[in-house]
Amino acid sequence: MNVGSEVVQFGMMFGVFLIVFVAWLFVIYLPGRTMEGNGWEGDAEERAERKARNAETKDSSETKSATLEKETTTTV
């Protein structure tokens, strides 16, 4: 029985998997996360502005729907 060659083959396959995983991590996964803008310090202000704008649009849509409800209930 030649057990040593099987261990070497397994080690080589594991090494190849590790290299492919690290390449995927640095080439695909991490650049995609940084493009989303989740981790940079300067983005905190932008996120706060976006939240404020979203809250404003949500408030305005709620007031529009409330106005529509009043109009429909008063006309009936």
PyMOL Python script that loads the backbone (N, CA, C, O; Angstrom):
from pymol import cmd

cmd.read_pdbstr("""\
ATOM      1  N   MET A   1       0.835  -1.187   0.000  1.00  0.00           N
ATOM      2  CA  MET A   1       0.000   0.000   0.000  1.00  0.00           C
ATOM      3  C   MET A   1       0.875   1.244   0.000  1.00  0.00           C
ATOM      4  O   MET A   1       1.855   1.356   0.737  1.00  0.00           O
ATOM      5  N   ASN A   2       0.477   2.165  -0.855  1.00  0.00           N
ATOM      6  CA  ASN A   2       1.232   3.402  -0.964  1.00  0.00           C
ATOM      7  C   ASN A   2       0.361   4.532  -0.418  1.00  0.00           C
ATOM      8  O   ASN A   2      -0.285   5.256  -1.176  1.00  0.00           O
ATOM      9  N   VAL A   3       0.354   4.668   0.904  1.00  0.00           N
ATOM     10  CA  VAL A   3      -0.520   5.633   1.571  1.00  0.00           C
ATOM     11  C   VAL A   3       0.017   7.050   1.435  1.00  0.00           C
ATOM     12  O   VAL A   3      -0.769   7.996   1.387  1.00  0.00           O
ATOM     13  N   GLY A   4       1.303   7.220   1.374  1.00  0.00           N
ATOM     14  CA  GLY A   4       1.904   8.544   1.315  1.00  0.00           C
ATOM     15  C   GLY A   4       1.452   9.344   0.106  1.00  0.00           C
ATOM     16  O   GLY A   4       1.240  10.552   0.216  1.00  0.00           O
ATOM     17  N   SER A   5       1.298   8.696  -1.053  1.00  0.00           N
ATOM     18  CA  SER A   5       0.890   9.434  -2.248  1.00  0.00           C
ATOM     19  C   SER A   5      -0.540   9.946  -2.122  1.00  0.00           C
ATOM     20  O   SER A   5      -0.860  11.017  -2.637  1.00  0.00           O
ATOM     21  N   GLU A   6      -1.410   9.189  -1.438  1.00  0.00           N
ATOM     22  CA  GLU A   6      -2.779   9.659  -1.234  1.00  0.00           C
ATOM     23  C   GLU A   6      -2.810  10.884  -0.334  1.00  0.00           C
ATOM     24  O   GLU A   6      -3.591  11.808  -0.564  1.00  0.00           O
ATOM     25  N   VAL A   7      -1.974  10.897   0.678  1.00  0.00           N
ATOM     26  CA  VAL A   7      -1.895  12.053   1.577  1.00  0.00           C
ATOM     27  C   VAL A   7      -1.384  13.262   0.812  1.00  0.00           C
ATOM     28  O   VAL A   7      -1.887  14.371   0.990  1.00  0.00           O
ATOM     29  N   VAL A   8      -0.377  13.051  -0.047  1.00  0.00           N
ATOM     30  CA  VAL A   8       0.160  14.156  -0.845  1.00  0.00           C
ATOM     31  C   VAL A   8      -0.903  14.675  -1.811  1.00  0.00           C
ATOM     32  O   VAL A   8      -1.034  15.886  -1.987  1.00  0.00           O
ATOM     33  N   GLN A   9      -1.653  13.790  -2.429  1.00  0.00           N
ATOM     34  CA  GLN A   9      -2.708  14.209  -3.341  1.00  0.00           C
ATOM     35  C   GLN A   9      -3.781  15.023  -2.600  1.00  0.00           C
ATOM     36  O   GLN A   9      -4.246  16.053  -3.088  1.00  0.00           O
ATOM     37  N   PHE A  10      -4.155  14.544  -1.433  1.00  0.00           N
ATOM     38  CA  PHE A  10      -5.145  15.279  -0.648  1.00  0.00           C
ATOM     39  C   PHE A  10      -4.609  16.659  -0.272  1.00  0.00           C
ATOM     40  O   PHE A  10      -5.326  17.656  -0.360  1.00  0.00           O
ATOM     41  N   GLY A  11      -3.365  16.711   0.141  1.00  0.00           N
ATOM     42  CA  GLY A  11      -2.748  17.993   0.500  1.00  0.00           C
ATOM     43  C   GLY A  11      -2.686  18.945  -0.686  1.00  0.00           C
ATOM     44  O   GLY A  11      -2.910  20.146  -0.538  1.00  0.00           O
ATOM     45  N   MET A  12      -2.381  18.404  -1.865  1.00  0.00           N
ATOM     46  CA  MET A  12      -2.333  19.249  -3.057  1.00  0.00           C
ATOM     47  C   MET A  12      -3.724  19.778  -3.402  1.00  0.00           C
ATOM     48  O   MET A  12      -3.871  20.947  -3.761  1.00  0.00           O
ATOM     49  N   MET A  13      -4.738  18.932  -3.295  1.00  0.00           N
ATOM     50  CA  MET A  13      -6.103  19.378  -3.578  1.00  0.00           C
ATOM     51  C   MET A  13      -6.549  20.438  -2.571  1.00  0.00           C
ATOM     52  O   MET A  13      -7.192  21.423  -2.935  1.00  0.00           O
ATOM     53  N   PHE A  14      -6.201  20.226  -1.313  1.00  0.00           N
ATOM     54  CA  PHE A  14      -6.536  21.214  -0.294  1.00  0.00           C
ATOM     55  C   PHE A  14      -5.828  22.540  -0.572  1.00  0.00           C
ATOM     56  O   PHE A  14      -6.422  23.608  -0.427  1.00  0.00           O
ATOM     57  N   GLY A  15      -4.570  22.468  -0.969  1.00  0.00           N
ATOM     58  CA  GLY A  15      -3.818  23.678  -1.306  1.00  0.00           C
ATOM     59  C   GLY A  15      -4.424  24.423  -2.487  1.00  0.00           C
ATOM     60  O   GLY A  15      -4.523  25.650  -2.471  1.00  0.00           O
ATOM     61  N   VAL A  16      -4.828  23.677  -3.509  1.00  0.00           N
ATOM     62  CA  VAL A  16      -5.466  24.311  -4.672  1.00  0.00           C
ATOM     63  C   VAL A  16      -6.779  24.970  -4.250  1.00  0.00           C
ATOM     64  O   VAL A  16      -7.066  26.097  -4.654  1.00  0.00           O
ATOM     65  N   PHE A  17      -7.570  24.275  -3.444  1.00  0.00           N
ATOM     66  CA  PHE A  17      -8.814  24.856  -2.963  1.00  0.00           C
ATOM     67  C   PHE A  17      -8.550  26.131  -2.176  1.00  0.00           C
ATOM     68  O   PHE A  17      -9.265  27.120  -2.332  1.00  0.00           O
ATOM     69  N   LEU A  18      -7.536  26.109  -1.339  1.00  0.00           N
ATOM     70  CA  LEU A  18      -7.197  27.282  -0.542  1.00  0.00           C
ATOM     71  C   LEU A  18      -6.787  28.449  -1.432  1.00  0.00           C
ATOM     72  O   LEU A  18      -7.202  29.583  -1.193  1.00  0.00           O
ATOM     73  N   ILE A  19      -5.986  28.186  -2.444  1.00  0.00           N
ATOM     74  CA  ILE A  19      -5.551  29.253  -3.362  1.00  0.00           C
ATOM     75  C   ILE A  19      -6.749  29.833  -4.120  1.00  0.00           C
ATOM     76  O   ILE A  19      -6.859  31.050  -4.269  1.00  0.00           O
ATOM     77  N   VAL A  20      -7.645  28.965  -4.597  1.00  0.00           N
ATOM     78  CA  VAL A  20      -8.835  29.442  -5.309  1.00  0.00           C
ATOM     79  C   VAL A  20      -9.723  30.263  -4.377  1.00  0.00           C
ATOM     80  O   VAL A  20     -10.257  31.296  -4.781  1.00  0.00           O
ATOM     81  N   PHE A  21      -9.883  29.813  -3.146  1.00  0.00           N
ATOM     82  CA  PHE A  21     -10.706  30.550  -2.186  1.00  0.00           C
ATOM     83  C   PHE A  21     -10.129  31.928  -1.898  1.00  0.00           C
ATOM     84  O   PHE A  21     -10.864  32.915  -1.884  1.00  0.00           O
ATOM     85  N   VAL A  22      -8.832  32.008  -1.669  1.00  0.00           N
ATOM     86  CA  VAL A  22      -8.194  33.301  -1.378  1.00  0.00           C
ATOM     87  C   VAL A  22      -8.298  34.223  -2.593  1.00  0.00           C
ATOM     88  O   VAL A  22      -8.541  35.421  -2.443  1.00  0.00           O
ATOM     89  N   ALA A  23      -8.115  33.669  -3.801  1.00  0.00           N
ATOM     90  CA  ALA A  23      -8.250  34.483  -5.014  1.00  0.00           C
ATOM     91  C   ALA A  23      -9.680  35.004  -5.133  1.00  0.00           C
ATOM     92  O   ALA A  23      -9.879  36.177  -5.446  1.00  0.00           O
ATOM     93  N   TRP A  24     -10.678  34.154  -4.890  1.00  0.00           N
ATOM     94  CA  TRP A  24     -12.077  34.588  -4.948  1.00  0.00           C
ATOM     95  C   TRP A  24     -12.342  35.680  -3.916  1.00  0.00           C
ATOM     96  O   TRP A  24     -13.042  36.655  -4.192  1.00  0.00           O
ATOM     97  N   LEU A  25     -11.775  35.504  -2.728  1.00  0.00           N
ATOM     98  CA  LEU A  25     -11.986  36.468  -1.655  1.00  0.00           C
ATOM     99  C   LEU A  25     -11.477  37.851  -2.051  1.00  0.00           C
ATOM    100  O   LEU A  25     -12.183  38.846  -1.880  1.00  0.00           O
ATOM    101  N   PHE A  26     -10.258  37.917  -2.577  1.00  0.00           N
ATOM    102  CA  PHE A  26      -9.655  39.211  -2.876  1.00  0.00           C
ATOM    103  C   PHE A  26     -10.071  39.786  -4.224  1.00  0.00           C
ATOM    104  O   PHE A  26     -10.035  41.003  -4.402  1.00  0.00           O
ATOM    105  N   VAL A  27     -10.460  38.951  -5.172  1.00  0.00           N
ATOM    106  CA  VAL A  27     -10.790  39.452  -6.504  1.00  0.00           C
ATOM    107  C   VAL A  27     -12.281  39.741  -6.648  1.00  0.00           C
ATOM    108  O   VAL A  27     -12.653  40.694  -7.333  1.00  0.00           O
ATOM    109  N   ILE A  28     -13.139  38.946  -6.021  1.00  0.00           N
ATOM    110  CA  ILE A  28     -14.577  39.097  -6.238  1.00  0.00           C
ATOM    111  C   ILE A  28     -15.298  39.625  -4.999  1.00  0.00           C
ATOM    112  O   ILE A  28     -16.015  40.621  -5.087  1.00  0.00           O
ATOM    113  N   TYR A  29     -15.121  38.979  -3.852  1.00  0.00           N
ATOM    114  CA  TYR A  29     -15.946  39.291  -2.681  1.00  0.00           C
ATOM    115  C   TYR A  29     -15.619  40.656  -2.068  1.00  0.00           C
ATOM    116  O   TYR A  29     -16.509  41.493  -1.917  1.00  0.00           O
ATOM    117  N   LEU A  30     -14.370  40.883  -1.720  1.00  0.00           N
ATOM    118  CA  LEU A  30     -14.029  42.130  -1.038  1.00  0.00           C
ATOM    119  C   LEU A  30     -14.216  43.368  -1.906  1.00  0.00           C
ATOM    120  O   LEU A  30     -14.729  44.367  -1.402  1.00  0.00           O
ATOM    121  N   PRO A  31     -13.832  43.363  -3.179  1.00  0.00           N
ATOM    122  CA  PRO A  31     -14.113  44.553  -3.993  1.00  0.00           C
ATOM    123  C   PRO A  31     -15.609  44.836  -4.124  1.00  0.00           C
ATOM    124  O   PRO A  31     -16.013  45.998  -4.171  1.00  0.00           O
ATOM    125  N   GLY A  32     -16.422  43.805  -4.183  1.00  0.00           N
ATOM    126  CA  GLY A  32     -17.858  44.015  -4.251  1.00  0.00           C
ATOM    127  C   GLY A  32     -18.391  44.662  -2.994  1.00  0.00           C
ATOM    128  O   GLY A  32     -19.282  45.509  -3.069  1.00  0.00           O
ATOM    129  N   ARG A  33     -17.876  44.292  -1.856  1.00  0.00           N
ATOM    130  CA  ARG A  33     -18.322  44.909  -0.601  1.00  0.00           C
ATOM    131  C   ARG A  33     -17.883  46.354  -0.511  1.00  0.00           C
ATOM    132  O   ARG A  33     -18.639  47.197  -0.027  1.00  0.00           O
ATOM    133  N   THR A  34     -16.672  46.664  -0.970  1.00  0.00           N
ATOM    134  CA  THR A  34     -16.224  48.052  -0.880  1.00  0.00           C
ATOM    135  C   THR A  34     -16.970  48.922  -1.871  1.00  0.00           C
ATOM    136  O   THR A  34     -17.141  50.117  -1.626  1.00  0.00           O
ATOM    137  N   MET A  35     -17.429  48.349  -3.003  1.00  0.00           N
ATOM    138  CA  MET A  35     -18.201  49.138  -3.949  1.00  0.00           C
ATOM    139  C   MET A  35     -19.578  49.465  -3.392  1.00  0.00           C
ATOM    140  O   MET A  35     -20.173  50.471  -3.779  1.00  0.00           O
ATOM    141  N   GLU A  36     -20.096  48.635  -2.492  1.00  0.00           N
ATOM    142  CA  GLU A  36     -21.382  48.914  -1.874  1.00  0.00           C
ATOM    143  C   GLU A  36     -21.293  50.094  -0.921  1.00  0.00           C
ATOM    144  O   GLU A  36     -22.309  50.726  -0.632  1.00  0.00           O
ATOM    145  N   GLY A  37     -20.103  50.404  -0.427  1.00  0.00           N
ATOM    146  CA  GLY A  37     -19.945  51.531   0.474  1.00  0.00           C
ATOM    147  C   GLY A  37     -20.357  51.231   1.889  1.00  0.00           C
ATOM    148  O   GLY A  37     -20.877  52.112   2.573  1.00  0.00           O
ATOM    149  N   ASN A  38     -20.144  50.019   2.354  1.00  0.00           N
ATOM    150  CA  ASN A  38     -20.567  49.670   3.700  1.00  0.00           C
ATOM    151  C   ASN A  38     -19.514  49.942   4.760  1.00  0.00           C
ATOM    152  O   ASN A  38     -19.855  50.021   5.940  1.00  0.00           O
ATOM    153  N   GLY A  39     -18.266  50.087   4.393  1.00  0.00           N
ATOM    154  CA  GLY A  39     -17.268  50.095   5.432  1.00  0.00           C
ATOM    155  C   GLY A  39     -16.370  51.304   5.507  1.00  0.00           C
ATOM    156  O   GLY A  39     -15.418  51.300   6.288  1.00  0.00           O
ATOM    157  N   TRP A  40     -16.625  52.337   4.733  1.00  0.00           N
ATOM    158  CA  TRP A  40     -15.720  53.478   4.755  1.00  0.00           C
ATOM    159  C   TRP A  40     -16.208  54.524   5.743  1.00  0.00           C
ATOM    160  O   TRP A  40     -17.409  54.665   5.976  1.00  0.00           O
ATOM    161  N   GLU A  41     -15.257  55.262   6.325  1.00  0.00           N
ATOM    162  CA  GLU A  41     -15.593  56.223   7.364  1.00  0.00           C
ATOM    163  C   GLU A  41     -16.415  57.387   6.819  1.00  0.00           C
ATOM    164  O   GLU A  41     -17.323  57.862   7.501  1.00  0.00           O
ATOM    165  N   GLY A  42     -16.121  57.855   5.616  1.00  0.00           N
ATOM    166  CA  GLY A  42     -16.818  59.001   5.056  1.00  0.00           C
ATOM    167  C   GLY A  42     -18.256  58.716   4.667  1.00  0.00           C
ATOM    168  O   GLY A  42     -19.020  59.645   4.405  1.00  0.00           O
ATOM    169  N   ASP A  43     -18.630  57.475   4.626  1.00  0.00           N
ATOM    170  CA  ASP A  43     -19.978  57.126   4.196  1.00  0.00           C
ATOM    171  C   ASP A  43     -21.023  57.308   5.292  1.00  0.00           C
ATOM    172  O   ASP A  43     -22.221  57.249   5.018  1.00  0.00           O
ATOM    173  N   ALA A  44     -20.586  57.528   6.516  1.00  0.00           N
ATOM    174  CA  ALA A  44     -21.550  57.675   7.604  1.00  0.00           C
ATOM    175  C   ALA A  44     -22.443  58.883   7.369  1.00  0.00           C
ATOM    176  O   ALA A  44     -23.649  58.823   7.612  1.00  0.00           O
ATOM    177  N   GLU A  45     -21.857  59.982   6.897  1.00  0.00           N
ATOM    178  CA  GLU A  45     -22.657  61.177   6.635  1.00  0.00           C
ATOM    179  C   GLU A  45     -23.622  60.938   5.480  1.00  0.00           C
ATOM    180  O   GLU A  45     -24.782  61.345   5.537  1.00  0.00           O
ATOM    181  N   GLU A  46     -23.140  60.279   4.436  1.00  0.00           N
ATOM    182  CA  GLU A  46     -24.010  59.985   3.297  1.00  0.00           C
ATOM    183  C   GLU A  46     -25.170  59.094   3.708  1.00  0.00           C
ATOM    184  O   GLU A  46     -26.307  59.311   3.288  1.00  0.00           O
ATOM    185  N   ARG A  47     -24.884  58.090   4.532  1.00  0.00           N
ATOM    186  CA  ARG A  47     -25.943  57.200   4.984  1.00  0.00           C
ATOM    187  C   ARG A  47     -26.977  57.958   5.813  1.00  0.00           C
ATOM    188  O   ARG A  47     -28.177  57.716   5.688  1.00  0.00           O
ATOM    189  N   ALA A  48     -26.505  58.881   6.664  1.00  0.00           N
ATOM    190  CA  ALA A  48     -27.426  59.676   7.477  1.00  0.00           C
ATOM    191  C   ALA A  48     -28.310  60.544   6.576  1.00  0.00           C
ATOM    192  O   ALA A  48     -29.509  60.684   6.821  1.00  0.00           O
ATOM    193  N   GLU A  49     -27.704  61.130   5.521  1.00  0.00           N
ATOM    194  CA  GLU A  49     -28.493  61.930   4.596  1.00  0.00           C
ATOM    195  C   GLU A  49     -29.521  61.069   3.862  1.00  0.00           C
ATOM    196  O   GLU A  49     -30.670  61.476   3.688  1.00  0.00           O
ATOM    197  N   ARG A  50     -29.096  59.868   3.431  1.00  0.00           N
ATOM    198  CA  ARG A  50     -30.028  58.980   2.735  1.00  0.00           C
ATOM    199  C   ARG A  50     -31.180  58.575   3.646  1.00  0.00           C
ATOM    200  O   ARG A  50     -32.330  58.517   3.213  1.00  0.00           O
ATOM    201  N   LYS A  51     -30.864  58.291   4.925  1.00  0.00           N
ATOM    202  CA  LYS A  51     -31.921  57.924   5.865  1.00  0.00           C
ATOM    203  C   LYS A  51     -32.905  59.069   6.036  1.00  0.00           C
ATOM    204  O   LYS A  51     -34.115  58.852   6.087  1.00  0.00           O
ATOM    205  N   ALA A  52     -32.381  60.301   6.125  1.00  0.00           N
ATOM    206  CA  ALA A  52     -33.251  61.462   6.294  1.00  0.00           C
ATOM    207  C   ALA A  52     -34.135  61.640   5.069  1.00  0.00           C
ATOM    208  O   ALA A  52     -35.328  61.917   5.199  1.00  0.00           O
ATOM    209  N   ARG A  53     -33.557  61.483   3.872  1.00  0.00           N
ATOM    210  CA  ARG A  53     -34.356  61.616   2.646  1.00  0.00           C
ATOM    211  C   ARG A  53     -35.412  60.525   2.568  1.00  0.00           C
ATOM    212  O   ARG A  53     -36.550  60.785   2.179  1.00  0.00           O
ATOM    213  N   ASN A  54     -35.036  59.293   2.940  1.00  0.00           N
ATOM    214  CA  ASN A  54     -36.003  58.202   2.916  1.00  0.00           C
ATOM    215  C   ASN A  54     -37.120  58.441   3.918  1.00  0.00           C
ATOM    216  O   ASN A  54     -38.281  58.140   3.642  1.00  0.00           O
ATOM    217  N   ALA A  55     -36.779  58.974   5.067  1.00  0.00           N
ATOM    218  CA  ALA A  55     -37.801  59.267   6.066  1.00  0.00           C
ATOM    219  C   ALA A  55     -38.738  60.357   5.559  1.00  0.00           C
ATOM    220  O   ALA A  55     -39.946  60.289   5.787  1.00  0.00           O
ATOM    221  N   GLU A  56     -38.191  61.368   4.870  1.00  0.00           N
ATOM    222  CA  GLU A  56     -39.027  62.431   4.319  1.00  0.00           C
ATOM    223  C   GLU A  56     -39.981  61.885   3.273  1.00  0.00           C
ATOM    224  O   GLU A  56     -41.167  62.217   3.279  1.00  0.00           O
ATOM    225  N   THR A  57     -39.477  61.051   2.375  1.00  0.00           N
ATOM    226  CA  THR A  57     -40.348  60.508   1.337  1.00  0.00           C
ATOM    227  C   THR A  57     -41.379  59.566   1.948  1.00  0.00           C
ATOM    228  O   THR A  57     -42.514  59.498   1.477  1.00  0.00           O
ATOM    229  N   LYS A  58     -40.993  58.846   2.987  1.00  0.00           N
ATOM    230  CA  LYS A  58     -41.950  57.959   3.650  1.00  0.00           C
ATOM    231  C   LYS A  58     -43.037  58.778   4.322  1.00  0.00           C
ATOM    232  O   LYS A  58     -44.217  58.434   4.243  1.00  0.00           O
ATOM    233  N   ASP A  59     -42.638  59.883   4.998  1.00  0.00           N
ATOM    234  CA  ASP A  59     -43.616  60.739   5.650  1.00  0.00           C
ATOM    235  C   ASP A  59     -44.562  61.353   4.631  1.00  0.00           C
ATOM    236  O   ASP A  59     -45.771  61.410   4.861  1.00  0.00           O
ATOM    237  N   SER A  60     -44.025  61.812   3.513  1.00  0.00           N
ATOM    238  CA  SER A  60     -44.878  62.441   2.512  1.00  0.00           C
ATOM    239  C   SER A  60     -45.824  61.431   1.894  1.00  0.00           C
ATOM    240  O   SER A  60     -46.971  61.767   1.598  1.00  0.00           O
ATOM    241  N   SER A  61     -45.373  60.196   1.690  1.00  0.00           N
ATOM    242  CA  SER A  61     -46.267  59.184   1.134  1.00  0.00           C
ATOM    243  C   SER A  61     -47.335  58.799   2.144  1.00  0.00           C
ATOM    244  O   SER A  61     -48.464  58.493   1.761  1.00  0.00           O
ATOM    245  N   GLU A  62     -46.994  58.808   3.437  1.00  0.00           N
ATOM    246  CA  GLU A  62     -47.997  58.506   4.458  1.00  0.00           C
ATOM    247  C   GLU A  62     -49.042  59.605   4.517  1.00  0.00           C
ATOM    248  O   GLU A  62     -50.230  59.317   4.666  1.00  0.00           O
ATOM    249  N   THR A  63     -48.623  60.864   4.404  1.00  0.00           N
ATOM    250  CA  THR A  63     -49.593  61.956   4.437  1.00  0.00           C
ATOM    251  C   THR A  63     -50.460  61.934   3.191  1.00  0.00           C
ATOM    252  O   THR A  63     -51.647  62.253   3.259  1.00  0.00           O
ATOM    253  N   LYS A  64     -49.882  61.561   2.048  1.00  0.00           N
ATOM    254  CA  LYS A  64     -50.685  61.451   0.826  1.00  0.00           C
ATOM    255  C   LYS A  64     -51.726  60.351   0.971  1.00  0.00           C
ATOM    256  O   LYS A  64     -52.882  60.538   0.591  1.00  0.00           O
ATOM    257  N   SER A  65     -51.331  59.217   1.512  1.00  0.00           N
ATOM    258  CA  SER A  65     -52.294  58.125   1.671  1.00  0.00           C
ATOM    259  C   SER A  65     -53.357  58.493   2.693  1.00  0.00           C
ATOM    260  O   SER A  65     -54.519  58.122   2.530  1.00  0.00           O
ATOM    261  N   ALA A  66     -52.985  59.212   3.741  1.00  0.00           N
ATOM    262  CA  ALA A  66     -53.974  59.642   4.730  1.00  0.00           C
ATOM    263  C   ALA A  66     -54.940  60.634   4.102  1.00  0.00           C
ATOM    264  O   ALA A  66     -56.140  60.592   4.373  1.00  0.00           O
ATOM    265  N   THR A  67     -54.420  61.533   3.259  1.00  0.00           N
ATOM    266  CA  THR A  67     -55.281  62.490   2.575  1.00  0.00           C
ATOM    267  C   THR A  67     -56.233  61.770   1.634  1.00  0.00           C
ATOM    268  O   THR A  67     -57.414  62.112   1.563  1.00  0.00           O
ATOM    269  N   LEU A  68     -55.731  60.781   0.915  1.00  0.00           N
ATOM    270  CA  LEU A  68     -56.587  60.016   0.026  1.00  0.00           C
ATOM    271  C   LEU A  68     -57.672  59.272   0.786  1.00  0.00           C
ATOM    272  O   LEU A  68     -58.810  59.188   0.325  1.00  0.00           O
ATOM    273  N   GLU A  69     -57.329  58.736   1.943  1.00  0.00           N
ATOM    274  CA  GLU A  69     -58.315  58.034   2.758  1.00  0.00           C
ATOM    275  C   GLU A  69     -59.405  58.989   3.216  1.00  0.00           C
ATOM    276  O   GLU A  69     -60.584  58.637   3.198  1.00  0.00           O
ATOM    277  N   LYS A  70     -59.021  60.205   3.629  1.00  0.00           N
ATOM    278  CA  LYS A  70     -60.001  61.193   4.062  1.00  0.00           C
ATOM    279  C   LYS A  70     -60.924  61.559   2.910  1.00  0.00           C
ATOM    280  O   LYS A  70     -62.139  61.660   3.077  1.00  0.00           O
ATOM    281  N   GLU A  71     -60.328  61.756   1.736  1.00  0.00           N
ATOM    282  CA  GLU A  71     -61.127  62.146   0.571  1.00  0.00           C
ATOM    283  C   GLU A  71     -62.115  61.047   0.200  1.00  0.00           C
ATOM    284  O   GLU A  71     -63.270  61.335  -0.117  1.00  0.00           O
ATOM    285  N   THR A  72     -61.680  59.809   0.235  1.00  0.00           N
ATOM    286  CA  THR A  72     -62.574  58.724  -0.153  1.00  0.00           C
ATOM    287  C   THR A  72     -63.676  58.509   0.899  1.00  0.00           C
ATOM    288  O   THR A  72     -64.807  58.176   0.547  1.00  0.00           O
ATOM    289  N   THR A  73     -63.355  58.695   2.165  1.00  0.00           N
ATOM    290  CA  THR A  73     -64.381  58.487   3.191  1.00  0.00           C
ATOM    291  C   THR A  73     -65.361  59.653   3.226  1.00  0.00           C
ATOM    292  O   THR A  73     -66.532  59.444   3.545  1.00  0.00           O
ATOM    293  N   THR A  74     -64.935  60.857   2.915  1.00  0.00           N
ATOM    294  CA  THR A  74     -65.838  61.994   2.952  1.00  0.00           C
ATOM    295  C   THR A  74     -66.729  62.037   1.720  1.00  0.00           C
ATOM    296  O   THR A  74     -67.849  62.541   1.794  1.00  0.00           O
ATOM    297  N   THR A  75     -66.262  61.522   0.594  1.00  0.00           N
ATOM    298  CA  THR A  75     -67.084  61.561  -0.619  1.00  0.00           C
ATOM    299  C   THR A  75     -68.118  60.460  -0.639  1.00  0.00           C
ATOM    300  O   THR A  75     -69.081  60.539  -1.402  1.00  0.00           O
ATOM    301  N   VAL A  76     -67.952  59.448   0.168  1.00  0.00           N
ATOM    302  CA  VAL A  76     -68.901  58.323   0.146  1.00  0.00           C
ATOM    303  C   VAL A  76     -70.139  58.635   0.903  1.00  0.00           C
ATOM    304  O   VAL A  76     -71.040  57.800   0.985  1.00  0.00           O
TER     305      VAL A  76
END
""", "prot")
cmd.dss("prot")
cmd.show_as("cartoon", "prot")
cmd.util.cbc("prot")
cmd.orient("prot")
